[in-house]
């Protein structure tokens, strides 16, 4: 599954970058996140509960930040296991560009799922991924802007 999008945030790039690297901010913004903590330099452990169609699962996993070019971009690589529900693994590239006083955040996610979740079908997985992505970015935008974000622009997905 590939998911791409762009988000305009009415906040300076340095503030957006700091929030993207703050585990407390991410924990508060990731839908279903029960825990997110730093394990070392650029490594985090997370526990997230999510529901895709009839399957509800608790995923535990780790993510690494790579190819860091502060305050412009990084890559996130990770894997989560949800027991009998299956697994998810993949990565995302995040880029921040200044546009006057605003920041344009673009992202590209490449993810694979397996197990029971994969049996649900691409359309259900895609629609759930879009919904979770929108929930994250709405919460993230509210955090970095105090609730004045203009919203997603051009979010697309393909499975």
Secondary structure, 3 states (H helix, E strand, C coil): CEEEEEEEECCCHHHHHHHHCCHHHHHHHCCCEEEEEEEECCEEEEEEEEEECCEEEEEEEEEEEEEEECCCEEEEEEEEECHHHCEEEEEEEEEEEEECCEEEEEEEEEEEEEHHHHHHCHHHHHHHHHHHHHHHHHHHHHHHHCCCCCEEEEEEEEC
